[in-house]
Amino acid sequence: MTTLIIGGSGFLGTELIRQAKAAGHRTVATYHATAPAITSDTAWYPLDLRDPERMAVVAAEVRPRLIINASSGGADWATTAEAPVRLAVIAKQHGSHLVQVSTDAVFSGISRSRYDETCLPDPITPYGAAKAAAETGILVVHPEAAVVRTSLIIGHGRSVHEHLVHRLAAGTTDGVLFTDDVRCPVHVSDLAAALLELAESGAAGVHHAAGSDAVSRHELGVLIARSDGLDASQLPAGLRAQDTAPGALDVRLDSRKTQESLRIRLRGAYEFLGLYEDASDPSHTD
């Protein structure tokens, strides 16, 4: 089975490659700017998602059975909203099953806090709007595709959130961690395993794959600091409600329906950061 991982040089993409190879897949991956270290068991293709001709060439050469789009284009509309829809068209043409990684940023957290797979997007940021547009377009042109929404991705000390906590604890960067911005962080290894399961099963439609614990960004920072032996008291706290940049306050992805179909268990932050005993406090979940 040939699996094409778009954005294979990123944090999630790297873990997807590792697990796909371990599962016996012939693994092909793309990168945008910096070529990764060449290995004999992964074929790499340079790809700018804004170039539809190049995208078509890669798909025609690879002819993948599975495509997982783990790329991160931020709020750039061409990369994050338009390119995944073109990718879905190409996947449909080649008979490839597509899994699109989406985000809890498609929700506002204004009218509710818990969101299951039936909830309609209501983004309030450019990034969330681009991801929501991609979701809609993909399922229109390729109804057999899967859209998988997730939350903050953590793991192995390599995530942007873990790096930020280390810099804040050391006093080498400015900023605060919001106490009123709640998410359901997921471990990168759990998420990658869930994505591969959904891809291999031919799952279609919208799925949620987030951790089981709802925590604020500051609470998550404290957990990371404790796990890594840092002084959590050095982490500055603030309120997103008082911040000038737009952003959802409380978005808790309800992943229970998707979890029922998965072998992998999507752990909560307290468990995967080694502080599972504290998770018995009901204030740590919703």
C-alpha positions in Angstrom: 0.0 0.0 0.0 1.4 3.4 -1.0 0.7 6.3 1.3 1.4 9.9 0.3 1.9 12.3 3.3 1.5 15.9 2.3 3.6 18.0 4.7 5.8 15.1 5.7 8.6 17.2 7.0 6.4 18.8 9.7 5.9 17.8 13.3 2.8 15.6 12.7 4.1 14.5 9.2 7.3 13.1 10.7 5.3 10.9 13.1 2.9 9.8 10.3 5.9 8.7 8.2 7.4 6.7 11.1 4.1 4.9 11.9 3.2 4.3 8.2 6.6 2.7 7.6 6.3 0.6 10.8 2.9 -0.6 9.4 4.5 -1.8 6.2 3.3 1.0 3.9 5.4 2.2 1.0 5.7 5.8 2.2 6.1 8.9 0.0 6.1 12.4 1.5 6.3 16.0 0.4 8.1 19.0 1.8 7.7 22.7 0.9 10.9 24.7 1.6 13.6 22.6 3.3 14.6 19.2 2.0 14.7 16.6 4.8 17.5 14.2 5.3 17.3 11.6 2.5 16.5 8.0 3.6 16.3 4.9 1.5 12.8 4.0 2.7 10.9 7.2 2.1 10.7 9.0 -1.3 10.5 12.8 -1.0 8.9 15.3 -3.4 9.2 19.1 -3.2 5.7 20.5 -3.4 4.2 24.0 -3.1 0.5 23.4 -2.6 -0.3 26.6 -4.4 1.0 25.0 -7.6 -1.8 22.8 -9.0 0.3 21.5 -11.9 3.0 20.2 -9.6 0.4 18.7 -7.3 -1.0 16.7 -10.3 2.5 15.6 -11.4 3.3 14.2 -7.9 0.0 12.4 -7.6 0.4 10.9 -11.1 3.9 9.6 -10.4 3.2 8.2 -6.9 -0.4 6.9 -7.5 -1.0 6.6 -3.8 -3.7 4.4 -2.3 -3.9 6.8 0.7 -3.3 10.5 0.9 -3.0 12.3 4.3 -2.8 16.1 4.2 -0.9 17.1 7.3 0.4 20.4 5.9 0.1 23.7 7.8 -0.3 26.8 5.7 -1.5 29.1 8.5 -4.0 31.7 7.4 -2.8 31.8 3.8 -6.0 31.2 1.8 -4.4 29.7 -1.3 -2.5 27.1 0.8 -5.0 26.3 3.5 -8.4 26.8 1.8 -8.0 26.3 -1.9 -5.1 23.8 -2.3 -6.8 21.0 -0.2 -9.8 21.2 -2.5 -7.7 20.8 -5.6 -5.9 17.9 -3.8 -9.3 16.3 -3.2 -10.2 16.6 -6.9 -6.9 14.9 -7.8 -7.4 12.2 -5.2 -10.8 11.5 -6.6 -9.4 11.2 -10.1 -6.8 8.7 -9.0 -9.1 6.7 -6.7 -7.1 7.7 -3.7 -8.6 7.9 -0.2 -8.0 11.3 1.2 -7.7 12.3 4.9 -7.6 16.0 5.5 -6.3 17.1 8.9 -8.4 20.0 10.2 -8.6 22.0 13.4 -10.8 23.1 16.3 -10.2 26.6 15.1 -13.2 26.1 12.8 -15.3 26.8 15.9 -15.8 30.1 17.8 -16.5 28.8 21.4 -19.1 31.6 21.6 -22.5 29.9 21.6 -21.3 26.6 23.2 -18.1 25.0 24.4 -18.5 21.3 23.5 -18.4 20.4 19.8 -19.1 17.0 18.3 -18.9 16.0 14.6 -22.4 17.3 13.8 -21.6 20.9 14.8 -21.3 23.4 11.9 -18.2 25.6 11.7 -18.4 29.2 12.9 -14.8 30.4 12.7 -13.7 33.8 14.0 -10.1 33.8 12.7 -8.7 33.9 9.2 -7.0 30.5 9.8 -10.2 28.9 11.1 -12.1 30.3 8.1 -9.6 28.9 5.7 -9.7 25.5 7.3 -13.5 25.5 7.4 -13.6 26.4 3.7 -11.3 23.5 2.9 -13.5 21.1 4.8 -16.6 22.1 2.9 -14.9 22.1 -0.5 -13.3 18.7 0.0 -16.5 16.9 1.0 -18.3 18.4 -2.0 -15.8 17.3 -4.6 -14.8 14.0 -2.8 -17.6 12.8 -0.5 -15.6 9.6 0.3 -12.8 11.7 1.9 -12.4 12.1 5.6 -12.0 15.4 7.5 -10.4 14.9 10.9 -10.5 17.9 13.3 -7.9 17.9 16.1 -6.7 20.3 18.8 -3.3 21.3 20.2 -0.7 18.7 19.2 1.9 17.8 21.9 4.7 15.3 22.1 8.3 14.4 22.6 9.2 18.0 23.5 9.0 19.0 19.8 5.7 20.8 19.6 5.4 24.6 19.3 3.6 24.6 22.6 6.3 22.8 24.5 9.0 25.0 23.0 7.0 28.1 24.1 6.7 26.8 27.6 10.4 26.2 27.8 11.2 29.7 26.6 8.6 31.4 28.9 10.0 29.4 31.9 13.5 30.5 31.0 12.5 34.1 30.5 13.9 34.2 27.0 10.6 35.3 25.3 7.7 37.5 26.1 4.1 36.5 26.2 1.4 34.9 28.4 -0.5 31.6 28.5 -4.3 32.2 28.6 -6.3 30.8 31.5 -9.6 31.3 29.6 -8.6 29.6 26.4 -9.6 25.9 26.7 -8.7 23.1 24.3 -8.3 19.3 24.3 -4.6 18.6 23.6 -3.7 15.4 21.8 -0.4 13.5 21.7 1.2 13.4 18.3 1.7 9.6 18.4 -2.0 9.1 19.3 -3.2 11.4 16.5 -0.9 9.9 13.9 -2.2 6.4 14.8 -5.8 7.6 14.6 -5.3 9.2 11.2 -3.7 6.1 9.8 -6.5 3.9 11.2 -9.1 6.2 9.6 -7.3 6.2 6.3 -6.9 2.5 6.2 -10.5 1.9 7.1 -11.8 4.2 4.3 -13.6 6.4 6.8 -15.6 9.2 5.2 -17.1 12.5 6.5 -16.2 14.5 9.6 -14.3 13.0 12.6 -12.9 14.4 15.8 -9.5 13.2 17.2 -8.6 15.2 20.2 -7.5 14.3 23.8 -9.9 13.5 26.5 -8.9 16.3 28.9 -10.1 19.9 28.5 -7.4 22.2 29.8 -6.6 25.9 29.4 -3.4 26.9 27.6 -2.0 28.0 31.0 -2.9 24.7 32.6 -1.3 22.9 29.7 1.8 24.9 30.2 1.9 24.0 33.9 1.6 20.3 33.0 4.4 20.6 30.5 6.6 22.4 32.9 6.0 19.8 35.7 6.6 17.0 33.2 9.9 18.5 32.0 11.2 19.6 35.5 10.7 23.3 34.9 9.5 26.0 37.4 5.8 26.3 36.5 5.5 29.4 38.7 7.5 31.3 36.1 4.8 30.9 33.5 2.9 34.2 33.0 -0.9 34.0 32.9 -3.3 36.2 31.0 -6.8 36.4 29.5 -7.6 35.9 25.9 -10.7 37.9 26.5 -8.5 40.9 27.1 -6.2 40.2 24.1 -6.5 42.3 20.9 -6.0 39.3 18.6 -9.1 37.3 17.8 -9.4 33.8 19.0 -11.9 31.3 20.4 -12.1 31.1 24.2 -13.4 27.6 24.9 -13.5 24.9 22.2 -13.7 21.3 23.5 -13.8 18.7 20.7 -16.0 15.8 21.6 -14.2 12.8 20.1 -16.3 10.1 21.7 -18.0 9.0 18.5 -14.8 8.7 16.5 -13.1 7.1 19.5 -15.6 4.2 19.3 -14.3 3.3 15.9 -10.6 3.4 16.8 -8.3 0.8 18.3 -5.9 3.6 19.5 -7.0 5.4 22.6 -6.8 9.2 22.5 -5.2 10.0 25.8 -5.8 13.2 27.8 -3.0 15.7 28.6 -2.7 14.6 32.2 -2.0 11.0 31.2 0.4 11.6 28.3 2.4 14.1 30.3 2.8 11.6 33.1 0.5 13.3 35.6 -2.4 10.9 35.3 -3.0 10.7 39.0 -4.1 14.4 39.0 -6.8 13.7 36.4 -9.1 12.3 39.1 -10.0 15.9 39.9 -13.2 16.6 38.0 -12.1 20.2 37.4 -9.6 19.0 34.8 -12.3 17.8 32.4 -15.7 19.1 31.3 
